[in-house]
Amino acid sequence: MTLAEKKAGLSLLTGICIFAYLTANMIDGWSIPDQETRHLWRTWLFVLGLGTLSEAAIGVWANIMRKRGAFEDERDEQIIARADRLGLLVGFCAINVLIWQILWQSTLPAPVPLTLNIQHLPTLFFILMSVLFLCHGVKQVMILVLGRLS
């Protein structure tokens, strides 16, 4: 396994753990209950802090590994760039689905079952954070997959 793949695996693992925390903090059963804005701020700052610390720790670990002789070559850089583009494409599609959902809900005369209540702030917060984690997860998985395929 290359250093880039190891970094991607660690980043994916920490991302899943942080998303599990976010989900446990936001969802009650199968719904997202009303929550104070102060709780959303705390949750966002904690998730942001955890993500920043985990990526910084992975970066420090990668630097130590580079000093010990591990390296990333052009192939790794190309794989990371391709995975970046795929992650952005998934995010672009997810945001457009959310826009479609909002427009669709606003044009229908009556509420339709199985729609998201985007006007509910905790729901909107959780969906947008989920899109961010989805983009990050797709990028890391694609680094692992493309690294193994090439």
N, C-alpha and C positions, 0 to 999 in steps of 0.2 A: 504494500500500500504506500502510495506517495504521501508526502507531507500535506499536500493540498487535500487529499482524500481524508486523511486523519483529522485535519482541521474541520473539514465539512462534516464528518461524522460527529465530532465533539460539539460543533455548533448546532447540528440538528438535534442531538440529544438534549443539550441545555435549552434549546428553543421549545422542544416538546414539554420539558419540565415546567418552564415558565408559562407556556400556554395552559398547561394543566392547572397551575395556580390561578391564572386569570379565569379559567372556566369555573373552577371551584368557588372563586370569589364572586362571580357574577350570576351564576345560574342556580336556581332552586328547583330541583326536579327537572321538568321539561320547559320551564318558563324563566323569563328574566324579570324578577320583581322590581317594583319601584325602589330606587335607591337615591340617597341624598347626593347632591353634586359633590359634596366634600368627600364622600366615599369613592366616587369616580376619580377625583383628583388623586387621592391617596393610592388607589389601585394603579392608575396610570403611572404615577411617579415611582412606585415600587417596581412595577414591571419594567419600566424604562431603566431604573437603576440596576435591577438584576440582569437585564440584557446587556447593558453597558459593561458591567463588571465581568460577566461571563465571557463576552467577546474579548475584553482586555486580557483576561487570564489566558484565553486560548492564544492570543497574539504573543504574550510573554512566553508561553510554552513553545510556540512555533519558533520564536527567536532563539531560545535555548537549543532547540533541536537543530536549527541552522548552524549554530556555533559548533555543534557536535558532528556536522557533516551532512545533514539532510538538506536538500535543496529543492527548489521548484524550477522546472525548465520551461521552455516556450510552450510545450504541449500543455502543461498545467495552466499556464496563463490563458491559452486559447480555450481550454475547457471551462475555466472560471468565467471568461468573457461570454461564452455561449450560454452557460448556466444563468448568468446575470440577465441576458436578453430573454431567456425563457421565463425566468421569475418575473420580470417586468411585464411580459406578455400576459401571464396569468393574472397579475394584478390589474392590468388594463382591462382584461375581460371581466374580472370580478367586479370592478368599479362600474363598468357599463351594465352589468346585470343588476346591480343595485340601483343605478339610474333608471333602468327599464322598470324595475319593480316599483320605484317611487312614482314614475309617470303612469304606470298601469293602475296603481291603486288610486291615484288622483282622478283618473278618467272613468272609473267604474262607479255606478250610482250607489251600490251597496257593498258592504264588506264581503270579501270572498274568503272561504276557508283556506287555510294553509298559506296565508300571506304574512309577511313580516310587518310589525308595527314600527316602521322606520321613524315615526314622529315621537316615539318613546325614547327619551335620551339614553337610558341605560342600554336599550336594544341597539340603537345606532352606535354607541360607543363600543359595544361588544362586537358588532359586525365589522366595524372599521378596524379594530384591533385584530380580529380574526383574519381579515384580508392581509394585513401586514405580516402576520405569522405564516399565512399560506404562501405568500411571495417568498419569504425567507426559507421556508421548508422546501418549496419547489427548487429553489436555487441549490440548496445543500444536497438534496436528493439527486438532482441532475449532475452535480459535480461527482458524486459517487458513481452514478450510472455511467456517465460519459468516460470517467476515469477507468472503469472496468472494461468498457467496450473498446477503448482505443489502445 
